[in-house]
């Protein structure tokens, strides 16, 4: 056993990084993959503040297909009444978290 060896974490951020390095993806990482695939955009341009229509160029059909993909991925149903409030990637992430969905 090493005498001077210290394990130091700078809070939850370090722990989250270690977890994600082990193959578990964060919700944002999963969302980026799904959105990039559904909207044919690069993952790098997808952020929490990205607007589906203005920033990512999604039309109504794109959004419909995206919602279907999200419902499949997270095993939930997103009622059409809720869709009008889901304008950004962050809106969707918060919505999913409010519904009890984790990464």
URBELUR-V266257 format. One record per helix or strand. SS is the DSSP state (H for helix, E for strand). FROM is the first residue (numbers start at 0). TO is the last residue. If there is no record, write none. Layout:
BEGIN
ss,from,to
SS,FROM,TO
SS,FROM,TO
END
This chain:
BEGIN
ss,from,to
H,11,20
H,26,38
H,42,44
E,50,50
H,59,73
H,79,82
E,87,87
H,88,97
END
